[in-house]
Amino acid sequence: MPEWLLFSIGAAVFAVVATWLAKRVLEARVGWVRGPIVSLVVFVVFAPLGFWVLREAGIVRGGRVLADHPVTYGFILLVLAWMFAIVLIALITLELMWPARAPVGPITAVREALHRRRRAMRYARIVAIASRHGLGGMRSESARAELPRALAATLDDAGVTFVKLGQILSTRSDLLPAEITGALASLQMDTTPIPWPEAKAAIETQLGRPLDLVFSHIDEAPLAAASVGQVHTARLLGGGDVVVKIQRPQARAQVATDLDIIERAAADLERRTSWAKDVGAAALAAQFSAALREELDYRVEVANMEMLRDSMTAADARAVRIPDVSAELCTEQLIVMEHVRGVPFSRLPEPGSGLAGAVDPAEATRIADAVLDVIVGQIALRGVFHADLHPGNLILQPDGIVALIDFGSVGIVEKGLRRLLLPLLVALHNEDDSGATDAVLMLVKPRNEAGVDVAALQHDIGVILTRLHNSRADQHLFAALIDVLRHHRLALPPGLLLAFRTLGAVEGTLRRLDPDYDMIKRALARAPHYALRMGDPRSTALAAQVQLQLGLERMRELPRRVDGILHDLESGQLTVRLRALESPEDRSWVESLTGRLTTTLVGATLVVVGVMMGIADNGPVLTESVSVFPFLGSVVGLGGLLLLLRSLRTALVRRDGT
């Protein structure tokens, strides 16, 4: 058999066996692509060295292996084992530098490649849009003055997701300068509409029939173009003016790619900057993504409208209206509802300016008070509230009633939180920093109460309240409170956090109606009223009855528990369980750490012993040039090296636990 063929067969067998053994020794994922390639390279590079070692040891003479020598197979196995150890070193080094990905099927690989291509194309398009509007270089003062306009134009052209992001940012005057929030406010309604033929086809697809079988008339020019869809006025065949809200046909595909980009960018910002980590950019991006994905399903919006309408009282209905919906015509991407006539808050002229549509200042304050009363009542009393109250979603009707639209995002605060929220609001109104701190601690329920500096927390809350009650300047109470909690590493429940952020957005929205409106002080002044309404006698009596029944059940179980403790005490079986290392996960971690430490110590010891034996010259000889001690030292050192490599296997364990 030719030597080259024998060498090739040996290399192939070594590659397969070495890869198979590496997967078991390292107890981690070693791919069947990287493993054989590394093994082949090691075999090709180190096989000549192995032949030289065998020749120097007297195992190979004249190019032939002495098969009749009693230690031949031992030397050959030792050389192959050292080559296998080199394979392990190479695999670990490569994995540390370039971690291998989980194996995927061909269909998944093609799908991921297409997704990466779409993401890259979207990246390039966004960069091109930003450059076209002048965001590529803002170094001069004149260029920076154009930043708000350029940013708004870029977000508008970038599409659905970024328009929605701009809508949210336009209400965060506590985070962005006024000139930027003012420019972004134009995104509330004035986004670029889709052509009528495209909109008509989308509407007929959702209805499953031609337009003339449903509507006697539909206006081809859109009444408004929102971030996710656009609205056309129409009249039903049976009578009644309605608006038809149709989702942009390409919205879903574009949103999926854009949200992926935003979430990746937020995670990267958190890794690179301290301010993004402080504000929780990744968590905010995840919340934004979840809300926008839900907003794409118009059936959720219809259900939200019905829920909020059912929760409103007669007094609420005199201040705020929710449009009626033609539920039988609504689908996942289409809503047909009552036509609300009026002026969006985003287009209201300044009160008392004399311009068309301007509201009298006193009337503007009255309307703002009524809207605020409804919104705070939704949050504090009923627990369901409109969570997307930017200026474009509130419409002032000619009769002075405010209509709410766009119910894609609705928040829920459960009753247990509402019972604690109202005492917090009352304490904030009364400048009671001690009571507010106690309410906050009951709301956040810190896992490690000993790690909370209560005095420092109370001091920070007290500073906020003192500034609020002694200054007429904007204080942004809820944003400041969230910042204090974040500083003390305390997290509000998600529903309550959304409520606070909604109130922050409402403050900016109501100031479009009344620029001097002090929402925070007015809301806190109404807190005692809400607390009294929350303390409904019937509800309080029912809650007391529930607690009484539960207390009686616990008392019935008490004698049995005491008897069990006394019995264990008499029999000597009473035990005390420590919380430290209580869970199986904790014990497994300690056992794993102890095992790795033991393996490392034993491996290092064997390597040292192997080196000491390898340099010994005396002792019985195995061949003419090799004594038994160097041979055994090589074996012992190899065993120690394999143990050390095995202790490093955690470097190869993926985050998914495989």
N, C-alpha and C positions, 0 to 999 in steps of 0.2 A: 504494500500500500504506500503511495507517495507520501513523503513527509508533510507536504503542505495540506493534503487531505486529512491526515491524522491530526495535524495541528488545528485545522478548522473544526473537526468533530470534537476535539477536546475543548476548544474555546466555546462551542455551542453548548456542550454538556455542562461546563463550568458556569456559564451565564445563567442557565435555567436553574441549576441546583443552588447557586449562590443567591439568586433572587428569591427562591422559595425559602431558603434558610433565613435570609435577611428579614422577610416578612414576619417570621416567627420569633427571631431573636429580638428584634426591635419592638415587636408588638404594636406596630403602627402601619399606616398605609405606605407601601412601597409599590409604585406603579410598575406594570409589566412593560412599560416603555423605558422609563428611566433606569430601572433595575438592570435589565439585560444589557443596555448600552454601557452603563458604568462597569458592569462585570466584564464585558468584552474588552473595554479599554484597559482595565487592570490586568487582564490575562495577557493581552498583547504586549503591554509594557513590561510586566514583571515576570512573565514566563521565562525569558532569557536569563534573568537573575536567578530564578529558581533552578534552572539547569546548571548554572554556574555553581550554586550552593551544593547541589547533588554531586557535581563533578569534583569539587573540592573535598567533599566528605567521602569520596571513594565509592559512591553508589553508581555513578556513571563512568564508564571507561571505554574509550574509543568510540564514543557516540552511542553506546548501547548500555541499557540499564541491567545491572547485575541482579537478575531475578532470583538467583539462588542465595543471595546474601540475606541473613536472618533479619536485619533491621531495615531492609529496602523499603518495605511498605510503610513503616513508621516514619521514615524520612520524607517519603513522597506525601503522605497525609499531612505531615507537619508543614511542608512548603505550601500545599494547597490551603491549609488552615490559615497561614499567615497572609496569603493572597486574599482569602475571604475577609480577614480582619481589615485589610486595606480597602476592600469594597465597602465595608460598613463605615469606615472613616469617611470615604468619599461621599456616600449617600447622606450621612448626617451633615457634612459640610454643605452639600448642595441644598439640602432641605432647609438649613438655617439661612442660607443666602437667597434661595429661590424656592419657597414652599410649593410643593406639588398640589395641584387641584384635584378634587374628587373626580373619579372617572365618570364620564357622561356618555350617554348613547349618541348615535349619529344624529337623531332627530333633535335632541336637546342641544347638541353642539351647533347645529345649523340655526336653531331658533335663537341661541345666545349670540351667535355671530351676527344675525340680522338685527337683533336688539342693540348690539354694540354699534352697528353701522348707523341705525336710526339715531342713537344717542349722539354719535359723533357728528352726524349731519345737522342735528338740532343744535349742538354746541356751536358749530360753524355758523349756522344761520343767526343765532342769538348774538354772537360776536359781530357779525356783519351788520345786523340791525343797530346794535349799540354804536358801532363805528359810523354808520350812516347818519345817526342823529348827534354825533359829536361827543360820545362818551369815551372815545379812544384816548384822548389826551386832554385833561382839564387842568393845565398848569398855570395859565395866565388868569388874572383877576376877571377879565371880561368873559373868558370861557367858563369860569366857575359861576358867574352870574347866570349863565344859560343852563346850569346843571338841572334845576327843577323841571324846566320845560323839556330838556333832552331826556331826562329820566322818565317823565310821563309819556312822551312820544315813544320811547323804546319799549316800555311795558305794554302800551296799547298795540304796537305792531307785533310784539312777541306772542300775542295770542291769549287764549282763555285763561290759562293758569296764572300768567304774570299780571293780567288785568285784575284777577281776583286778589292776588298778592298786593297789588297797588291799592285796591279798595281797602284792605285791612290796614295797610300802612298809613293811609290818608287819615285814619281816625286816631293814630297814635302820636298825638302832639306832645306826649310826654317823652317820646323817644327821638322824634325827628323835628328839625326846624320848621317854623311856620310856613316859609316859602315852599318847602318841599311838600308838606301835607296839603297846602293849597293847590299846588300843581297836580298832585295825585287825585284830588277831589274830582277833577274832570273825568276820571275814569269811572265814576259811579254809574253814569248812564250813557255817556257819549263815546261808546266804543264803535269800531268799524262794523257796519251791518254786512250780512251776507246777501248776495244778489237774490232777487225775488224768484227766478226759476229754481234756484237751488233750495230756497226756503219752501216753495210750493211743493216740490217733489218730496221733501222731508215730511211736510204736514200730511200729504196724501198717503205716504207710506205708513205713518203712525195711525191714521184714521182707518186705513184699509179700504178707502173709497174716494171718489172724486170730491173736490171741495163743494161743488154745487149741490151735492146731496146732503150737505150739512149746513152750509151757510148760504144765505141769500146775497150776502156781500162780504168781501174781505178786502181790506186796504193793502195794496201791494207795497206801499212805502211803510217801513216799520215805525211804530210809535216810539220804540226805544230799542237800543241794542245793548244788552247786558253782557256780562263777562262770559257766561256759559251759553246763553241763547238770546233770542230777540223776540219782540212782541209786536203782533199785528192786530189792529182793531178789526172787528167783524160783527155781523148780525146773524143770529141763528134763524133758520127757516121758520121756527115756531115763534119768533119774536124775541127780543132781548139783546141788548148790546153786550158784547163780550170782547175779551182780548184772548188771542191765541199765542201762547208762549211755546216756541219750538226750539229745541236744542240744536246747536250747531252740529251739522252732520259729522264733522271730523273732530268734534270736541273730545270724545273718549280716548281715541288713539293718541291725540296730541297731549292730553292731560297725563296719560300714563308715562310718556317719555319725559315730560316736563317735571313731574313730581319726582321721578327717579333722579333727575339732575339736581333739583332743589335739595332733596334729602342727602345726596352725596356731598353737595357743596356745604350744607349745614354741618355734617359730620366732620368734613375737612376743616371748616372754620373752628370747630370746637377743639380739634387737635392742635391747631396752629395759633389760636388767639385766646387770650384770657377773657376778653369781653364776651365772646360768643359762648364760652363755657359758663360764665356768670349768668347770662340770660337764658341758658338752656336752649341753644339754637337747634340742636338735633331734636329735642322733645317738641319744640314749637313747630318745626318742620313736619314732624310726624303727625301732630294734631291737625295742622293745616291740610296735610295730605288726606287724612281720614275724613275731615269735614268736606273737602272738595269731592272726594269719591262718592260720599253719601249724597251730596248736592246734585250729582249727575243723574240720580234716580228720582225722577219727578213724582213717582208714586209716594216716596217718603215725604216729599213736600206737601202733597195733598193731605196725607194723614196728619202731618204736623198742623196744617191749617185747621182741620176739623178738631184736633185736640185742644188747640189754643182757643178756638171759638167756644167750645163746650166749657172751658174753664173760666170764661169771662163772666163778670157779674153785670147787672143792669146798669150800675154806675160806670163800669168800664166801657160799656157799649156807647155811652153818651160822649166819651172822649176819644175812643179808638175803635176803628172798624176793621174787620177781616173780610175780604171779598168772598162772595159765594162761588162755589165751584160746580161745574158740570161734570160730575164724577164719571158718568158713563162715557165721556169723550176723552178722558185723561188716560195717558199711557206712561211708559217709562221715560219717554222723551218728549211728551206733549202735555200741556195743561190748557184747558179752556175754562176761563173764569170770568166773573163779572168785571165790566170795564169801570175802573176807578178813575174818576175825573178830578184833576187838581194839579198842584204844582209840587214836584219833589223838593225836599228840603235843600238838596244840592243846588237848586236853581232859584231859591228864594232871594229877593233883593233885601237889603238891610232894612229893618223895621223903621218906619217913619221917614224913609228916604223920598217918598212921593212917587217912586217908580211904580209902574203897573205891577200889581200883585203884592206890593209891600203891605205888611201887616202893622197895625197900630201897636206901638210898644207895649201898652198895657195888655192888649189882647194877646200879643206874642208871649208875654210872661204867663198869662192865664193858661194858654194852650200848652206851654212847656210844663207847667205844674201838673196839668191833667195827664199828659203823656207820662211824665215821670212817676206819678202816682200809680198808673196802671202797670208800668214796667217793674217798679219795685214791688208792687203787690204780686205780680206774677212770680217774681223770684222768691220773696220772703213768705208769702202766704200760700200760694198754690203750687209752687215748685216747678212750673213749666214756663219757659220764657223764650222769646225770639232772641236768638244769639247772634244775629247779623244785622245790627241796627245802624248801618252806615247811612249817610244822608240820602242816598238814592233810594233807600227802601222805606222811607217815610214820606207820604204824600199828603199835603194839606189840601183838603177839599173846600169848596166854596162855603159850606155850612160851618166851617171851623173844626170839623171832626178830622182826625188824622187817620189815614188808612195805612195799614202795614202790608207790604208785599214781600215776595221772595223768602219763603219759609224753608229753605233748604237746610238751614242750621238752627236747631232748637236745643236748648239746654234743659237739663233736669236736675233738680236739687231735692233729694229725698227728705222726708219729714224730720228724721233724726238730726240732719244738718241744719234744717230751718229752725228747729228749736234752739240751736246754739247760735245761729246767725243773728237772730233778732236781739238777744242780749249783747252781742258784740256791737251791733249798730247803736243800741241805746247807750252802751258804755262810751263809744266813740263820740256820740252827741254830747254826753255829760262830761267829756274830758277825763274819764275815769281810766287812767292807764293801768291800774291794778286789775280792775274788772275786765278790761279789754285783753290783758295778758292772759288771765285765767280762761277767758272764752276762746282765745286763740289756741292755747295748749289743749283744750278739750276738743277743738275742731281738728287739729293736725294729728293728735294722738301719737306723739313721738315714741319710737320703739325703745329708745334708751333715754328715759327722762333724766337720769343722773348726768347725762352728757350735755343737757341744755342749761345754759347760763341764764336762769330766769331773771336775775337782777338786770343783766345787760339787755335782755329782750324787753323787759318792762321800760328800761331807760330809753331804748330806741323808739318804742311805741309812744312813750310820753313826749319825746321830742317832736314826733310827727303831729300829735294832737295839739301840743302847745303852739306850734307854727300855724296849724289850721285855724285855731280859735283866736289867734291874735294877728292875723294877716288877711288882707283882702285879695292878695295875689293868688294865682292859680297854684294849688297844692298837689293835685293829682293823688288824692289820698290812697286809693286802692292800689295804684301802681307803686307808691311808696311803701305800703304795707307788704306787698308781695316781695319787694326788694329786701325789706327787713327780714322776712321769713327765709328768703333764699340765703341771706348773709348768715343766719343762724342754722342753716341746713335743715330747715323745716319745710315741708311741702303740704300745701292745701289739697284737699280732695279735688279730683278733676272737675266735678260739677260746680263746686264753689269757685274754683279758679276761673272757670268759664264765665260764671256770673259776675265776678269782679271785673274781668276784662270787658264784658258786655257793658257794665256800668261806665267803665272808662271810655268806651266808644260812644255811649249815649251822651256823655258830657260834651264831646265834640260835635255830635249831631244836633243837640238842642241849641248849641251856640250858633248854629247856622240860622236858627229862628230868632234867638235873642242873644246877641254877642256878649252881653253882660250877665248872662244867666249863671248863677252859682249853684250848680247841681248838687255838689257834695253837701253843702250846708243845708239845702232844702230837703235833701233825702234824709239826712240824719235827724233833722227836726221832725220828720214824720215817723221816725223809728218807734217812739213810744206808742203812737197810734196803731202801728202794725202789731206791736207786741200785745196790746189789748185785744185786737181782733184775733190774734193767734190763740189767746187764752180763752177759747170758746168753752163755756161751762160744760156742755154736753161732751165735747172732745176730752176735756180734762177729767170728767167723771169716768168716761170709758177707759182712759189711760190708767187712772187710779185703780179701776176694777181689775184690769189686766195685771198690774203689778201686785195687787193684793192676792189674786189667785195664784200667781207664780210664787209669791212669798209663802203662802199656805202649803203649796206642794213641796217647797224646799224644807219647811218645818216638818212635814210628814216624813221626809227622808232622813232628817237629822238623827233621830234615835237609832236608826239602822246603821248609819255611818259611825256614830259614837260606839255602838256595840261592836262593830267590826274592828275599830281601832283598839278597844280594850281587849278583845280576843287575841289580836296579833301581839299586843303587849304582854299578855299573860303567857302566850306560847313561845315568846321570844322570836317571833317572826316579823316584828315591826321593823321596817326598813326606811331609810331616808334616801331619796333619789336626788343626786346633784344635777344641776342643769348643764354644767360644763361637760362637753363631749357626750351630750345626751342623745343627739340624733345619730342615725347610722352614717350619714354623710360626714359628720365631724370625726367619728371613729375611723371611718375608711380613710379620710385624709391623713390622720395621724399615723395609721398603720402603713399607708403608702409612703409617707415621708420617712418613717423609721426604716422601712424596707429599702428605700433608695439609699439612705445613709449607710446602712449595713453593707449593702452591695458595693458601694463606693469604697468603703474602708477595706473590705476584703479584697476587692480588685486591686486597690493601690498596694496593699501588702503583698499580694502575689506578684505584682510587677517588680517590686523591690527585691523580693526573694529570687525571682527569676533572673534579674540582672546580677545579683550576687553569685548565683550558681553558674551563670554564663561565663563569668570571668575566671572561674576556678580552672586550674590546669591539671590538677591531680585527679585520681580516681580511675576506676576501670574504663577501658576503651571499648567503644562500639565498633569503630572502624579504625583504619590505620591513622587517621588524622583527627578523629573526634572521640572525646571521652564521654562518659555517661552523664557527668554533671552539666556541661554546656547543653547537651540534648534535653535533659530534664528541665534545665533553666529556660530553654525556649518554650517547652510545653507549659511550664508554670506561668511564665510571662504572658504567653498567648491567652491562657485562661483568665489572668488578671485583666488583660486588655479587653477581652470580650465582656467581662463583668462591668468594666467602666463604661464601655459603649452601651451596654444594656441599661445602665443607670441614666443615660442621656436620652433614652427613648421618648421621654415626655416632650422633648423638643420637637418631635415629629407628630405629636398628637394634635389633631385639628381641633378648632374651636367647637365643632359640632360633636365632639366626644368620640369620634371614630379613631 
